[in-house]
């Protein structure tokens, strides 16, 4: 079930906060809230996380050698002058 929390919605687009609560089969309740999604300026994504995500999303379409080369090549483009 999805229920809007007005206090999270009131944060507007600045935070895009989300909270999830899960009740496990043995009764324990676990709650996690994230105010700033990964990649938000206040929760930046690291180069390593970008590379890992790229590898996960391309491993079925590109060879392992190609997957390994592209992130490094792409990051170097940002450093070019």
C-alpha positions in Angstrom: 0.0 0.0 0.0 1.3 3.5 -0.8 0.4 6.3 1.5 1.4 9.9 1.0 3.1 11.6 3.9 2.3 15.3 3.8 5.4 16.2 5.7 7.6 14.6 3.0 5.5 16.1 0.2 5.8 19.6 1.8 9.6 19.4 1.2 8.7 19.9 -2.5 11.1 19.3 -5.3 14.1 20.4 -3.2 14.4 17.1 -1.4 12.1 14.6 -3.2 12.0 12.6 0.1 10.8 9.1 0.2 10.2 6.6 3.1 9.5 2.9 2.9 8.4 0.7 5.7 8.4 -3.1 5.4 7.0 -5.7 7.8 9.1 -8.8 7.5 7.6 -12.3 7.7 8.8 -12.8 11.3 7.2 -9.5 12.4 10.1 -7.1 12.5 9.3 -3.7 10.9 12.1 -1.9 9.0 11.8 1.8 7.9 14.2 3.7 5.7 13.9 7.3 4.6 16.0 9.1 2.0 15.6 12.8 1.6 18.0 13.2 -1.3 18.1 10.5 -3.9 21.5 9.2 -5.2 22.8 11.7 -7.7 21.2 14.7 -6.0 23.7 17.5 -5.3 23.3 16.8 -1.6 23.8 13.1 -2.1 26.3 12.9 -5.1 27.1 9.7 -6.9 30.8 8.7 -7.0 32.7 7.8 -10.2 32.9 4.2 -8.9 29.1 4.1 -8.5 28.6 5.4 -12.0 31.0 2.8 -13.4 29.3 0.0 -11.4 25.9 1.0 -12.6 27.2 1.2 -16.2 28.7 -2.2 -16.0 25.4 -3.7 -14.6 23.3 -2.1 -17.3 25.5 -3.0 -20.2 26.9 -6.4 -19.4 24.4 -8.3 -21.5 24.9 -6.0 -24.6 28.7 -5.3 -24.7 31.7 -7.4 -24.4 33.5 -7.4 -21.0 36.5 -5.7 -22.6 34.3 -2.9 -24.0 32.4 -2.5 -20.8 35.7 -2.1 -18.9 37.0 0.6 -21.3 34.1 2.9 -21.8 33.7 4.4 -18.3 37.3 5.3 -18.0 37.3 6.8 -21.5 34.1 8.8 -20.7 35.4 10.2 -17.4 38.6 11.3 -19.2 36.4 13.4 -21.5 35.2 15.5 -18.6 38.8 16.2 -17.7 39.9 17.3 -21.2 40.8 20.9 -21.8 
